[in-house]
Amino acid sequence: NESDYTYSSIPNDVALKIASSLAVTDLSCLSCCSRVWRDLWGSDCLWEPLFKQRWPLLYEDVLKDPDFKGWRGFYIKQHKEMKDQADSVIKFVEKCLQSESIQVNDYLKAIECLKLTGFGFKDVQMLLLKPNLNVLLNLVGLHYCLNILKVPASDVMEALKSSNIKNRQICIKWWKLGRWFYGFRMRDEFHFRCLSLEDLASSKDDEDVLGVLQRGAIHEVLQVQISIVSSRSNAWA
């Protein structure tokens, strides 16, 4: 009888197996069902793999934290810290925007902030790859995943698709040092690309644009500007 079906009819190991297959949000909803499920929700065996998956770079250092009192509490604490850090990066980028564009040094500084904090792929998905944010913030998250975390391009493309932002477009302009020809330096070269986030993730562009952004204003790249695609930008493309 369905009305007689309770948690007590499920062995603990089976219940934990079911719970371990859930995402964090679903696991939290499960804890609201009953006191028994709430006790199960606090099990370290559920939260340790979730933490390791989300923050692999921080996992080895967790036990060194003097305030460590269990994986669930530490996960929640770390999530709040990552949310605060993401908010700081968002505010920084928005402050640096000039006519819907950002200079590459500020852009790279935002990426460096994510790296120093130990942002994981899941953090980027949850906090930066969102359609309600400026596309330049989406780009910061995409670049960080591909070049810093070395996330496979297929996984990044799937994240863009699930967030419904894969077709959002950005415009990259850069100037390269003119080449030397018979003792004379030619004029500096101007390059211009308008492309989607999906194109960047899948490397469909004919030049390594993310490589240009990573190099910034060094070597042969003199200046880089990143902006939101506008009707004016499309007219130049």
URQUIBEL-V702711 format. One record per pair of residues at least 4 apart in sequence whose C-alpha atoms are under 7 Angstrom apart, sorted by sequence separation. I is the first residue (numbers start at 1). J is the second residue. If there is no record, write none. Layout:
# URQUIBEL-V702711
[[I & J] [I & J]]
This chain:
# URQUIBEL-V702711
[[1 & 5] [5 & 9] [10 & 14] [11 & 15] [12 & 16] [13 & 17] [14 & 18] [15 & 19] [16 & 20] [17 & 21] [22 & 26] [23 & 27] [24 & 28] [25 & 29] [26 & 30] [27 & 31] [33 & 37] [34 & 38] [35 & 39] [36 & 40] [37 & 41] [38 & 42] [43 & 47] [44 & 48] [46 & 50] [47 & 51] [48 & 52] [49 & 53] [50 & 54] [51 & 55] [52 & 56] [55 & 59] [58 & 62] [69 & 73] [70 & 74] [71 & 75] [72 & 76] [73 & 77] [74 & 78] [75 & 79] [76 & 80] [77 & 81] [78 & 82] [79 & 83] [80 & 84] [81 & 85] [82 & 86] [83 & 87] [84 & 88] [85 & 89] [86 & 90] [87 & 91] [88 & 92] [89 & 93] [90 & 94] [91 & 95] [92 & 96] [93 & 97] [97 & 101] [98 & 102] [102 & 106] [103 & 107] [104 & 108] [105 & 109] [106 & 110] [107 & 111] [108 & 112] [109 & 113] [110 & 114] [111 & 115] [112 & 116] [113 & 117] [114 & 118] [115 & 119] [119 & 123] [120 & 124] [121 & 125] [122 & 126] [123 & 127] [124 & 128] [125 & 129] [133 & 137] [134 & 138] [135 & 139] [136 & 140] [137 & 141] [138 & 142] [139 & 143] [140 & 144] [141 & 145] [142 & 146] [143 & 147] [144 & 148] [145 & 149] [146 & 150] [151 & 155] [152 & 156] [153 & 157] [154 & 158] [155 & 159] [156 & 160] [157 & 161] [158 & 162] [159 & 163] [160 & 164] [161 & 165] [180 & 184] [181 & 185] [195 & 199] [196 & 200] [197 & 201] [198 & 202] [199 & 203] [200 & 204] [208 & 212] [209 & 213] [210 & 214] [211 & 215] [212 & 216] [217 & 221] [218 & 222] [229 & 233] [230 & 234] [231 & 235] [232 & 236] [233 & 237] [10 & 15] [22 & 27] [63 & 68] [97 & 102] [102 & 107] [114 & 119] [124 & 129] [144 & 149] [145 & 150] [146 & 151] [151 & 156] [160 & 165] [161 & 166] [180 & 185] [181 & 186] [199 & 204] [200 & 205] [216 & 221] [217 & 222] [229 & 234] [31 & 37] [32 & 38] [68 & 74] [96 & 102] [145 & 151] [160 & 166] [179 & 185] [180 & 186] [199 & 205] [217 & 223] [30 & 37] [31 & 38] [52 & 59] [146 & 153] [178 & 185] [179 & 186] [216 & 223] [217 & 224] [19 & 27] [178 & 186] [216 & 224] [128 & 137] [129 & 138] [178 & 187] [31 & 41] [96 & 106] [128 & 138] [178 & 188] [177 & 188] [178 & 189] [129 & 141] [176 & 188] [177 & 189] [128 & 141] [175 & 188] [176 & 189] [27 & 41] [175 & 189] [176 & 190] [175 & 190] [174 & 190] [175 & 191] [124 & 141] [174 & 191] [173 & 191] [174 & 192] [173 & 192] [172 & 192] [173 & 193] [89 & 110] [172 & 193] [171 & 193] [172 & 194] [48 & 71] [171 & 194] [47 & 71] [51 & 75] [121 & 145] [170 & 194] [171 & 195] [47 & 72] [169 & 194] [170 & 195] [20 & 46] [44 & 70] [169 & 195] [170 & 196] [44 & 71] [169 & 196] [44 & 72] [168 & 196] [169 & 197] [111 & 140] [167 & 196] [168 & 197] [42 & 72] [166 & 196] [167 & 197] [129 & 160] [166 & 197] [167 & 198] [131 & 163] [166 & 198] [111 & 144] [130 & 163] [131 & 164] [135 & 168] [125 & 159] [129 & 163] [131 & 165] [194 & 229] [86 & 127] [157 & 198] [177 & 220] [194 & 237] [157 & 201] [176 & 220] [177 & 221] [193 & 237] [156 & 201] [176 & 221] [177 & 222] [192 & 237] [175 & 221] [176 & 222] [90 & 137] [175 & 222] [153 & 201] [175 & 223] [153 & 202] [174 & 223] [175 & 224] [174 & 224] [173 & 224] [174 & 225] [173 & 225] [172 & 225] [173 & 226] [172 & 226] [171 & 226] [172 & 227] [171 & 227] [170 & 227] [171 & 228] [170 & 228] [171 & 229] [169 & 228] [170 & 229] [58 & 118] [169 & 229] [57 & 118] [55 & 120] [54 & 120] [54 & 121] [54 & 122] [104 & 213] [105 & 216] [104 & 216] [104 & 224] [103 & 224] [104 & 225] [103 & 225] [104 & 226] [102 & 225] [103 & 226] [101 & 225] [102 & 226] [101 & 226] [102 & 227] [101 & 227] [100 & 227] [101 & 228] [100 & 228]]
